[in-house]
Every structure is written in C-alpha cells, then in structure tokens.
Amino acid sequence: MVPGYGRQRPNDWGLGFEVRDHKDPHWTGRRNSAETFGHFGQSGTFLWVDPVAGLACVALTDKDFDKWAVRAWPAFTDAVLAETGRG
C-alpha cells in the first residue's frame, strides 16, 4: 500500500526506500524511470533519486501530506525532468 495512491502490485521496496518500478499512479512523475527510488513522509516532504536521469530531487514543506501532494508532486517532478531535458 502506498499512502494516498492505494494498493500497488508489485510494491517493491529496497533498504528503506520505495522503488518506483512500474507503479501507476505514483507520487513521482510519469517521466521518472522504473529505477527511481525514494521516500515521502507525513510532513509533506519527499526525496527521489532517478539514476537513469542522473537527478535527485528533494521537497521540504511545512504542510502535512494530503490530497494536495497527490496532485502537486507528480506534476512538479515531471516539470523538473522536462526542464532539465531528462526523463
């Protein structure tokens, strides 16, 4: 179970980080590679690393995780990858 995104099969994890794999929907963007890994928390923050794109992204907020993040994070992530020409 990925909070805010529901049950995912498979739901891969590795050493404390979630592995994106081919989960859809997902809190990272659609442009992230399947090798992307990261974590997010109740405090509304996230970290992802996309080794294929050669990028990492961190968002720090003071707003608790909720539906706003489900909408905003994937769009933000896709914009980061598009702006850098990766993903």
CNS distance restraints for C-alpha pairs under 8 A (distance, minus, plus):
assign (resid   1 and name CA) (resid   5 and name CA) 7.61 0.50 0.50
assign (resid   1 and name CA) (resid   6 and name CA) 5.41 0.50 0.50
assign (resid   1 and name CA) (resid   7 and name CA) 4.31 0.50 0.50
assign (resid   1 and name CA) (resid   8 and name CA) 6.05 0.50 0.50
assign (resid   1 and name CA) (resid  11 and name CA) 7.34 0.50 0.50
assign (resid   2 and name CA) (resid   6 and name CA) 5.33 0.50 0.50
assign (resid   2 and name CA) (resid   7 and name CA) 6.22 0.50 0.50
assign (resid   2 and name CA) (resid   8 and name CA) 6.97 0.50 0.50
assign (resid   4 and name CA) (resid  66 and name CA) 7.36 0.50 0.50
assign (resid   4 and name CA) (resid  67 and name CA) 7.25 0.50 0.50
assign (resid   4 and name CA) (resid  70 and name CA) 6.60 0.50 0.50
assign (resid   5 and name CA) (resid  25 and name CA) 6.41 0.50 0.50
assign (resid   5 and name CA) (resid  26 and name CA) 6.48 0.50 0.50
assign (resid   5 and name CA) (resid  27 and name CA) 7.51 0.50 0.50
assign (resid   5 and name CA) (resid  70 and name CA) 7.61 0.50 0.50
assign (resid   7 and name CA) (resid  11 and name CA) 7.97 0.50 0.50
assign (resid   8 and name CA) (resid  23 and name CA) 6.31 0.50 0.50
assign (resid   8 and name CA) (resid  24 and name CA) 7.79 0.50 0.50
assign (resid   9 and name CA) (resid  23 and name CA) 7.42 0.50 0.50
assign (resid  10 and name CA) (resid  23 and name CA) 7.60 0.50 0.50
assign (resid  11 and name CA) (resid  18 and name CA) 7.97 0.50 0.50
assign (resid  11 and name CA) (resid  19 and name CA) 7.77 0.50 0.50
assign (resid  11 and name CA) (resid  23 and name CA) 7.56 0.50 0.50
assign (resid  12 and name CA) (resid  18 and name CA) 6.29 0.50 0.50
assign (resid  12 and name CA) (resid  19 and name CA) 5.36 0.50 0.50
assign (resid  12 and name CA) (resid  20 and name CA) 7.32 0.50 0.50
assign (resid  12 and name CA) (resid  21 and name CA) 7.13 0.50 0.50
assign (resid  13 and name CA) (resid  17 and name CA) 5.74 0.50 0.50
assign (resid  13 and name CA) (resid  18 and name CA) 4.33 0.50 0.50
assign (resid  13 and name CA) (resid  19 and name CA) 5.18 0.50 0.50
assign (resid  14 and name CA) (resid  18 and name CA) 6.19 0.50 0.50
assign (resid  14 and name CA) (resid  19 and name CA) 6.57 0.50 0.50
assign (resid  17 and name CA) (resid  37 and name CA) 6.03 0.50 0.50
assign (resid  17 and name CA) (resid  38 and name CA) 5.06 0.50 0.50
assign (resid  17 and name CA) (resid  39 and name CA) 5.54 0.50 0.50
assign (resid  18 and name CA) (resid  37 and name CA) 5.46 0.50 0.50
assign (resid  18 and name CA) (resid  38 and name CA) 5.43 0.50 0.50
assign (resid  18 and name CA) (resid  39 and name CA) 6.02 0.50 0.50
assign (resid  19 and name CA) (resid  34 and name CA) 7.53 0.50 0.50
assign (resid  19 and name CA) (resid  35 and name CA) 6.66 0.50 0.50
assign (resid  19 and name CA) (resid  36 and name CA) 6.03 0.50 0.50
assign (resid  19 and name CA) (resid  37 and name CA) 4.39 0.50 0.50
assign (resid  19 and name CA) (resid  38 and name CA) 6.77 0.50 0.50
assign (resid  20 and name CA) (resid  26 and name CA) 7.51 0.50 0.50
assign (resid  20 and name CA) (resid  28 and name CA) 7.75 0.50 0.50
assign (resid  20 and name CA) (resid  33 and name CA) 7.68 0.50 0.50
assign (resid  20 and name CA) (resid  34 and name CA) 5.41 0.50 0.50
assign (resid  20 and name CA) (resid  35 and name CA) 6.43 0.50 0.50
assign (resid  20 and name CA) (resid  36 and name CA) 5.38 0.50 0.50
assign (resid  20 and name CA) (resid  37 and name CA) 5.76 0.50 0.50
assign (resid  20 and name CA) (resid  38 and name CA) 7.95 0.50 0.50
assign (resid  21 and name CA) (resid  33 and name CA) 7.54 0.50 0.50
assign (resid  21 and name CA) (resid  34 and name CA) 3.95 0.50 0.50
assign (resid  21 and name CA) (resid  35 and name CA) 6.05 0.50 0.50
assign (resid  21 and name CA) (resid  36 and name CA) 7.22 0.50 0.50
assign (resid  22 and name CA) (resid  34 and name CA) 5.73 0.50 0.50
assign (resid  26 and name CA) (resid  30 and name CA) 7.88 0.50 0.50
assign (resid  26 and name CA) (resid  74 and name CA) 7.36 0.50 0.50
assign (resid  27 and name CA) (resid  70 and name CA) 6.36 0.50 0.50
assign (resid  27 and name CA) (resid  73 and name CA) 6.05 0.50 0.50
assign (resid  27 and name CA) (resid  74 and name CA) 5.50 0.50 0.50
assign (resid  28 and name CA) (resid  32 and name CA) 6.69 0.50 0.50
assign (resid  28 and name CA) (resid  48 and name CA) 7.61 0.50 0.50
assign (resid  28 and name CA) (resid  73 and name CA) 6.47 0.50 0.50
assign (resid  28 and name CA) (resid  74 and name CA) 4.88 0.50 0.50
assign (resid  28 and name CA) (resid  77 and name CA) 6.08 0.50 0.50
assign (resid  28 and name CA) (resid  78 and name CA) 7.91 0.50 0.50
assign (resid  29 and name CA) (resid  73 and name CA) 7.30 0.50 0.50
assign (resid  29 and name CA) (resid  74 and name CA) 4.00 0.50 0.50
assign (resid  29 and name CA) (resid  75 and name CA) 6.33 0.50 0.50
assign (resid  29 and name CA) (resid  76 and name CA) 7.60 0.50 0.50
assign (resid  29 and name CA) (resid  77 and name CA) 5.11 0.50 0.50
assign (resid  29 and name CA) (resid  78 and name CA) 4.96 0.50 0.50
assign (resid  30 and name CA) (resid  74 and name CA) 7.10 0.50 0.50
assign (resid  30 and name CA) (resid  78 and name CA) 6.57 0.50 0.50
assign (resid  31 and name CA) (resid  77 and name CA) 7.91 0.50 0.50
assign (resid  31 and name CA) (resid  78 and name CA) 5.70 0.50 0.50
assign (resid  31 and name CA) (resid  81 and name CA) 6.83 0.50 0.50
assign (resid  31 and name CA) (resid  87 and name CA) 4.89 0.50 0.50
assign (resid  32 and name CA) (resid  36 and name CA) 6.37 0.50 0.50
assign (resid  32 and name CA) (resid  50 and name CA) 6.60 0.50 0.50
assign (resid  32 and name CA) (resid  53 and name CA) 7.81 0.50 0.50
assign (resid  32 and name CA) (resid  78 and name CA) 7.59 0.50 0.50
assign (resid  32 and name CA) (resid  81 and name CA) 7.71 0.50 0.50
assign (resid  32 and name CA) (resid  87 and name CA) 5.69 0.50 0.50
assign (resid  33 and name CA) (resid  50 and name CA) 6.48 0.50 0.50
assign (resid  33 and name CA) (resid  52 and name CA) 6.47 0.50 0.50
assign (resid  33 and name CA) (resid  53 and name CA) 7.54 0.50 0.50
assign (resid  33 and name CA) (resid  87 and name CA) 6.84 0.50 0.50
assign (resid  35 and name CA) (resid  50 and name CA) 6.44 0.50 0.50
assign (resid  35 and name CA) (resid  51 and name CA) 6.70 0.50 0.50
assign (resid  35 and name CA) (resid  52 and name CA) 7.06 0.50 0.50
assign (resid  36 and name CA) (resid  48 and name CA) 6.69 0.50 0.50
assign (resid  36 and name CA) (resid  49 and name CA) 5.53 0.50 0.50
assign (resid  36 and name CA) (resid  50 and name CA) 4.27 0.50 0.50
assign (resid  36 and name CA) (resid  51 and name CA) 6.52 0.50 0.50
assign (resid  36 and name CA) (resid  52 and name CA) 7.82 0.50 0.50
assign (resid  37 and name CA) (resid  48 and name CA) 5.58 0.50 0.50
assign (resid  37 and name CA) (resid  49 and name CA) 5.50 0.50 0.50
assign (resid  37 and name CA) (resid  50 and name CA) 6.68 0.50 0.50
assign (resid  38 and name CA) (resid  46 and name CA) 7.40 0.50 0.50
assign (resid  38 and name CA) (resid  47 and name CA) 5.30 0.50 0.50
assign (resid  38 and name CA) (resid  48 and name CA) 4.09 0.50 0.50
assign (resid  38 and name CA) (resid  49 and name CA) 6.14 0.50 0.50
assign (resid  39 and name CA) (resid  46 and name CA) 5.78 0.50 0.50
assign (resid  39 and name CA) (resid  47 and name CA) 5.59 0.50 0.50
assign (resid  39 and name CA) (resid  48 and name CA) 6.60 0.50 0.50
assign (resid  40 and name CA) (resid  44 and name CA) 7.12 0.50 0.50
assign (resid  40 and name CA) (resid  45 and name CA) 5.66 0.50 0.50
assign (resid  40 and name CA) (resid  46 and name CA) 4.14 0.50 0.50
assign (resid  40 and name CA) (resid  47 and name CA) 6.43 0.50 0.50
assign (resid  41 and name CA) (resid  45 and name CA) 5.73 0.50 0.50
assign (resid  41 and name CA) (resid  46 and name CA) 6.57 0.50 0.50
assign (resid  41 and name CA) (resid  65 and name CA) 7.03 0.50 0.50
assign (resid  42 and name CA) (resid  64 and name CA) 5.68 0.50 0.50
assign (resid  42 and name CA) (resid  65 and name CA) 4.99 0.50 0.50
assign (resid  43 and name CA) (resid  61 and name CA) 7.02 0.50 0.50
assign (resid  43 and name CA) (resid  62 and name CA) 6.49 0.50 0.50
assign (resid  43 and name CA) (resid  63 and name CA) 6.31 0.50 0.50
assign (resid  43 and name CA) (resid  64 and name CA) 4.59 0.50 0.50
assign (resid  43 and name CA) (resid  65 and name CA) 5.82 0.50 0.50
assign (resid  44 and name CA) (resid  60 and name CA) 7.00 0.50 0.50
assign (resid  44 and name CA) (resid  61 and name CA) 5.58 0.50 0.50
assign (resid  44 and name CA) (resid  62 and name CA) 6.69 0.50 0.50
assign (resid  44 and name CA) (resid  63 and name CA) 5.56 0.50 0.50
assign (resid  44 and name CA) (resid  64 and name CA) 4.77 0.50 0.50
assign (resid  44 and name CA) (resid  65 and name CA) 4.24 0.50 0.50
assign (resid  44 and name CA) (resid  66 and name CA) 7.76 0.50 0.50
assign (resid  44 and name CA) (resid  69 and name CA) 7.14 0.50 0.50
assign (resid  45 and name CA) (resid  58 and name CA) 7.42 0.50 0.50
assign (resid  45 and name CA) (resid  59 and name CA) 5.27 0.50 0.50
assign (resid  45 and name CA) (resid  60 and name CA) 4.67 0.50 0.50
assign (resid  45 and name CA) (resid  61 and name CA) 5.64 0.50 0.50
assign (resid  45 and name CA) (resid  65 and name CA) 7.74 0.50 0.50
assign (resid  46 and name CA) (resid  57 and name CA) 7.95 0.50 0.50
assign (resid  46 and name CA) (resid  58 and name CA) 5.62 0.50 0.50
assign (resid  46 and name CA) (resid  59 and name CA) 5.31 0.50 0.50
assign (resid  46 and name CA) (resid  60 and name CA) 6.88 0.50 0.50
assign (resid  47 and name CA) (resid  56 and name CA) 7.31 0.50 0.50
assign (resid  47 and name CA) (resid  57 and name CA) 5.67 0.50 0.50
assign (resid  47 and name CA) (resid  58 and name CA) 4.43 0.50 0.50
assign (resid  47 and name CA) (resid  59 and name CA) 6.63 0.50 0.50
assign (resid  48 and name CA) (resid  56 and name CA) 5.61 0.50 0.50
assign (resid  48 and name CA) (resid  57 and name CA) 5.44 0.50 0.50
assign (resid  48 and name CA) (resid  58 and name CA) 6.70 0.50 0.50
assign (resid  49 and name CA) (resid  54 and name CA) 7.84 0.50 0.50
assign (resid  49 and name CA) (resid  55 and name CA) 6.00 0.50 0.50
assign (resid  49 and name CA) (resid  56 and name CA) 4.18 0.50 0.50
assign (resid  49 and name CA) (resid  57 and name CA) 6.53 0.50 0.50
assign (resid  50 and name CA) (resid  54 and name CA) 5.93 0.50 0.50
assign (resid  50 and name CA) (resid  55 and name CA) 5.43 0.50 0.50
assign (resid  50 and name CA) (resid  56 and name CA) 6.07 0.50 0.50
assign (resid  51 and name CA) (resid  55 and name CA) 6.56 0.50 0.50
assign (resid  52 and name CA) (resid  87 and name CA) 7.88 0.50 0.50
assign (resid  53 and name CA) (resid  81 and name CA) 7.99 0.50 0.50
assign (resid  53 and name CA) (resid  86 and name CA) 5.44 0.50 0.50
assign (resid  53 and name CA) (resid  87 and name CA) 5.72 0.50 0.50
assign (resid  65 and name CA) (resid  69 and name CA) 6.00 0.50 0.50
assign (resid  66 and name CA) (resid  70 and name CA) 6.86 0.50 0.50
assign (resid  67 and name CA) (resid  71 and name CA) 6.44 0.50 0.50
assign (resid  68 and name CA) (resid  72 and name CA) 5.98 0.50 0.50
assign (resid  69 and name CA) (resid  73 and name CA) 5.42 0.50 0.50
assign (resid  70 and name CA) (resid  74 and name CA) 7.25 0.50 0.50
assign (resid  71 and name CA) (resid  75 and name CA) 7.06 0.50 0.50
assign (resid  72 and name CA) (resid  76 and name CA) 6.00 0.50 0.50
assign (resid  73 and name CA) (resid  77 and name CA) 5.99 0.50 0.50
assign (resid  74 and name CA) (resid  78 and name CA) 6.08 0.50 0.50
assign (resid  75 and name CA) (resid  79 and name CA) 6.18 0.50 0.50
assign (resid  76 and name CA) (resid  80 and name CA) 6.26 0.50 0.50
assign (resid  77 and name CA) (resid  81 and name CA) 6.34 0.50 0.50
assign (resid  78 and name CA) (resid  82 and name CA) 6.03 0.50 0.50
assign (resid  79 and name CA) (resid  83 and name CA) 5.91 0.50 0.50
assign (resid  80 and name CA) (resid  84 and name CA) 6.28 0.50 0.50
assign (resid  81 and name CA) (resid  85 and name CA) 6.08 0.50 0.50
assign (resid  81 and name CA) (resid  86 and name CA) 5.05 0.50 0.50
assign (resid  81 and name CA) (resid  87 and name CA) 5.45 0.50 0.50
assign (resid  82 and name CA) (resid  86 and name CA) 6.13 0.50 0.50
assign (resid  82 and name CA) (resid  87 and name CA) 6.96 0.50 0.50
